[in-house]
Amino acid sequence: MFARLHVIVSSEDDKEIQMIKDLLLNINPNFSISPSREYAGLKDHSEFYITCDITKEEVQPLLDQLNNDWDGEMDDCICYGFNTKMFHELVYYLGFTLFD
């Protein structure tokens, strides 16, 4: 299986974005992380994507590490940092999609 994670960070500071990416690599060193870019939807926010190979058994533990309250099914879910507990306070949004 293959997973994609969309990450929106409440910062455009390269050091802060790199720190978030490093935290994610600590969670899973096999993450492939795209370069970040300015997020057009919100001022002073950045976005990037992560892809990885994952088994169905690894999905829930990963989701649990990233956030405490996802909306949607395990294979297609989202969460926002303003009303849930993210793995870091600068993370504004996560969108997780699982592909067969």
N, C-alpha and C positions, 0 to 999 in steps of 0.2 A: 504494500500500500504506500501511498504517497500523500504527504500533507503539505498544505500551504498556510502560513500564518501571516496575516497583515497586521503590522504594528504602527500605531500612530503615537508619537511622543510629543509632549507639551514643551518642546524646546527646538531651537534651530542651532544650538551650540554643539559644535562637532565633538567636544570632549564629553559632554553629557550623553550624546547619542552613542558614542563609542563605548561609554560605560554601560549603557543599556545592552548593547550588542555583546559586550564581554560577559555580562550577567547571563544572557541567553546562552552563550557558548558554554558557560559553567553548568547550566541545566542540561544541555545536550551538545557535546563537542562536534557532533556530526551535522549540525545545522549549517545550511548554506544560506548566507545572508547577503542580500542585495545591497548596493550602495544606497544611502539615504538621499532623500530629496525633499524639498519644501512641499508641504501638504497644502494644496490649493483650497481645501475646504475650511481651514481655520488658520487665522493669522498666528505667526510664531510657532507653528507646529511642523513636524517632519514625519515622513513615513518611510518604511522599508518593508521588504517581504523576506520571509524565511521559507525555505523548502527543506524537506527531509523525507527519507524513507522511514516508515514506522509500521509496527504491527498493531493490530486492533487492541491487543492487550496493553500496549504502551500508551494508548491515547488518553485514557482517563487519568493515569498518574501524571502525564504531562500537563493536561488541562488543570489538574489540581495544584500543580506547582505554579502555574502562571496566574491564576485567578480563583477566587472562592465562589463565584456565582455567575455561571454562563447562561445565556439565553439561547434556546434552540436545542436541537438534537446534537449528540456527541460528534457527528460527522459534519455538521454545519452549524456553527454557533458563534456568538459574539458576546462581548462584554465591554463596559465602559468604566473607567477609573473613578468617575465622580460618584458612583453609587455602589461600587464593589471594592474589594481589596485586591489590587494588582500586586505582582511580584516586585514592583518599584513604583513609587509615587509619581514619577514623571510619565509613566505610561498612561495615555489617555484612552486608547481603544485597542482591542485585539479582535481579530476575525479569524476563525479557524475553519478550514475546509479539508476534508479527507476524501481522497480519490482512490478508487480501486485500481 
